[in-house]
Amino acid sequence: MRTVAILNSYNLPGRSGRQTRRVQEFVQALSEEGWEEGRNLNVVLVDCEDPRETHETAGRLAAEGVDLFHAVGTPNAVAVITAIGGEIPVVYYGAHPEGIGDDACRSANVTGEILALPFTSSYKRFRLLRRFLPRVTRVWTPFYEETVFVRPRMREIHRAARDRAGRRVWLRGEEEEVGFQTLAGISYVIDVRYRELVYSGADELERALDEADANDGVIMPYNESFHCPGALETLLRVSRERRIPLIWNNNTQVTTIGALSGVGADFAKLGRVCGRTAAAILGGAHPRDLPRRLHDDQLAWINLDVAGHMGLDLDESALGGFDQKVQDGSDAICM
């Protein structure tokens, strides 16, 4: 009996990893390749949003005996790689904006799929924002500081940037040093202004979002916000109460619980691809012989109920950029 441990994050509230298509497709792909759970395979699923806890759990599981780890997202991948060293194979998928986490994932025992963050991978794709919401002139992008995506220099400049009351402030991409220069750059190209925040908790995030203006702004978080307790709920509530569009970068499923739209990778497809890779490794292949690949597929979903609530009059041209149109409370798919 072989053992595979799945380190999973980004579940919608009230959902478990077993209910997500990414985990289901991973397990199904293993089964199709001859590794059937309960017969010759033991699957250990860990749902966790705290990378530090994931690191500790990975170390414990490695000591107990795991043949392969599957990590969902770069924070989980880095957590497991740094916890277990270079012996046990790791199959992951995750993004590496500006190279973040890439060195760790280059280890000889690691392979998987590199996400291109399709919405912000280039200014040409980012122009969807202006076609969809032409009135937007400012993009408000918050980052939770307790993940690998906030590098030491980014943390330093944001901790230094406080108002007279000692509160965190938004940095202006066109005038100040920011953590993600690439985002500031593509925002400039499409003629919007990039605003960046690093926050330490949901209360601090909510207080900072008071500055965002519904008349010309859009809130654009990333998946690391799932790692902060209460941040997802705060972003959804502020967006709905103040009618500020919320566009989630690299996550489509959040549209089913109140985001206006989400643009990202196909997590279900990634689960299936990684399942096949894991099966090959269990069958004797070595990760170094299965190079990481770039996954640049893009899905874009929009919530029509939210669009109506915000008074957005979207014609067929604007809606044509979306693959799926959902409504509040859709039991659609937890990717």
C-alpha positions, 0 to 999 in steps of 0.5 A: 500500500502506497501513501499520497498526502494532499496538502490542500487550501483555498476551499470555499467556506463550508466545503472540504477538500474532498468536495473540490473538483481539483482533489476529485480529479487528482484522485480519479486520475491516479485511479485511472492509472492503476492507483486505486484508493483503498486497494493499493493506495492510501490518500491522506488529505490535509485541508489547511490555510496556515502555511506554518501549520502545513509545514509542521504537518508535512514534517510529521507525515514524512516521518510517519511514511509518505511516498509522495506529496501533492501540494495545492498552491505555492505556499503549500509547496514551499512549506512541504519542500522546506519541511521534508528535504529532498527525498520524498517526491512532491507534485505541485501546482502554483504561481511564481510571480516575479520568481517567488518560490521558484528556487524551492520548487526547482529541487530535484524531487519536485515537479508540477505545473507552473501557473501563469496567473493569466489575468495579469500575465501580460498587459494584453490580457489585463485589458479585459479589465478596461473592456469589462469596467471602463470606468475603473481607474484604480486597482486596489490589491491587498496582500496578506503578509504571512505568506511567501508572496510578501518578500522581506523587502515588500514587508519592509517598505509596507511596515515603514509606510504608515499614517500618523496613527500608525496604521498601514496605508496603500502604496501608489504604484506610479509614485512609490516603491511597491512590492510588485513592480510588474503589477504597477507596470501593466496597470500603467500600460492600460491606464489604471493606477495600482494601489498596494497594501500589505495587511496583517489581519482582517480588521486591518484589511477592512479599515484600509478598504475604507479608502477604496472608491466605488466610483472608479475602483476595483478590488483585486485580491489573490488566493493568499487572502484565503490564508488570513482568517476572516479576509475572504469574508471581509473582502466579499462583505465590503464589496457587496455593501459598498458596491465596489467590484471584486475581481479575484485573481486566479480563482473563479469559484469565488464568484459563486459566493459573491465576487463579481468575477474571477479569472484564473487557471483551471484547478480541476484540470490541474488536479487531473494533470498532477494526478497523472504525474503522481501516478508516473512517479509511483510507478517508478519515474523520477521527478527530475525526468518529468520537468515542470510545465507552464499552465497558461489556460484561462477561465473567466467567470462572472456573477450576474446577480452581483453585476445587477446589484452594482448597477452594471449594464453589461452588453454582450460584448462585455459578457463575451469575455467570460466562459461561465455566468453564475448567480449568487448561491450557485452550487456550481463547482468548488474548483 
